[in-house]
Amino acid sequence: MGKDKQEPSAFDPEQAELDGLTRRDALKRMGAAGLAIAAGPAFLAACGSSKKKTSTTGTTAGSTGGTSGGTDNAAQIAKLGQTLGIDPANAGKGLTFKMGAVLALSGTGSFYGKTMSRGIDLAVKHITAAGGPTIQVTYKDHKSGDAQAGQTAVTELGEAGFPAKLASYADDLGAMLQGTAKYKMFTMDGGGGTSIFAQKMPFFWGTRAITPDDPLPGLFQFLKQTLPGKTKVGLAGWDVGEPSNGIVKKDILQKISDAGFQHNGLYELTPVGSQDYSQVLPKIKANEPDILLLGMYGQDPGSFLNQSLTSGIKSKIIGFEFTPDGVSASKGTFDSVGWTFAYDFFDPDHTQSNLGKLFVDEFEKAYGGDKPDFYAANYYEDTLNMWQLIARVLKKGGDPNKGDQLDAALQENLTLTSVYGGSGDTPGTYTLDPVTHTVNAREMGVFEYKGGKVTPKAFFGIGGIDYAKS
């Protein structure tokens, strides 16, 4: 469910063992569920989906996406370099740049691989149209978290001399991290972020907030305003085993206390993927909090909320992910009762910057009216930011087809452009931490889904900074 930012990284590259275990043994002992809980909602949603859609692997992108907008869109695309702060002299026009993308193109997470690749393909076309380099994307399939598939992918890309890649599932549950470092392959993971185990890893950067840790301070500000006097907080969430359970609990209880709320003693854990909450619901009813934090992902929140209706629980239930799987599993409950959630959710109907509006409009036109989700948004902006780093390297007279030079260019300025937040001609931004390689500043918010529509309630950054009700 999250990370304790006060704890050292569980997989610090400077240490070979943790509690007597090698990194690989520790990963195996944690298992997929333990890694999922550490990786946050992006990874969890990908693993939770049962939708299967095919996509080509190991091929160069560019056959999908488009710039089908009108004159206004074309003009804005032409100025993308200016929006990103790129000098035309360093834009890389005429340069060919090879970039890998290792995604879940088959298996249970294939839906998410498809939406991520759509974001990448659209950005590639926009960059070319804006006078940037020709980015040749070669897609590889990690088969929804298969370690061997990930290792094969990073080896193939590394041996072929790829300087950079976009990744997901926290670089395929850690299996690709060694190859990422070996080949000095600069990597951004906008799907799983860094999680706990991939923090501080060489050449690897997570561009997602980690839940529920990062959204909690802003969420509690929202609850103080909207539910005054409701101070007792409990939690029901996934049981992923130790040490993850203990680390997560310590962090959540501390954040509850720091915000001036009270933990009422309720902390119930359930199996990952459970569709039967008949055992835990009576326990919640017997010690009912004012606010129930729901640390479950994928289909589980929908099933839980649906079953809670017959239990008589009147707590305000709040989750940390919103996916189509959750809507389906709720059997109409999300639509009728409503689902409140808090994280770095991209809301295509309430974009704040012209860049965000351009992305949504172009995405819908390119993909038959489909609205982009937060995965498409993250990989669109990651691809744009890859262009920013290419331009920084070119400005210094370097070679952008060297991963170590891209990594150094990022560390010169760890603030990058985002389709989240911002205002008008000023795009949003997010900032990465130079030590952990995870985000320390990113747009998040509280949202409610009901009756087929998402309504933003508040926006804020990590730590609850810049809080503002919508």
Secondary structure, DSSP 8 states (H G I E B T S, - for coil): ----TTS--TT-TT-SEETTEEHHHHHHHHHHHHHHHHH-HHHHHHHH---------SSB--SS------HHHHHHHHTHHHHTT--GGGS-TT-EEEEEEEE--SSTTHHHHHHHHHHHHHHHHHHHHTT--EEEEEEEE-TTT-HHHHHHHHHHHHHTT--EEEE-HHHHHTTTHHHHHHTT-EEEESSS--TTTTTT-TTEEE-S--TTTTTHHHHHHHHHHHSTT--EEEEEEE---TTHHHHHHHHHHHHHHHTT-EEEEEEEEE-TT----TTHHHHHHHT--SEEEEE--TTHHHHHHHHHTTTT--SEEEES---HHHHHHTTTHHHHT-EEEEES---TTS--BHHHHHHHHHHHHHTTT----HHHHHHHHHHHHHHHHHHHHHHTT--TT-HHHHHHHHHH--EEEEEEEEEBTEEEEEEE-TTT-SEEE--EEEEEEETTEEEEEEEE-GGGTT-EE-
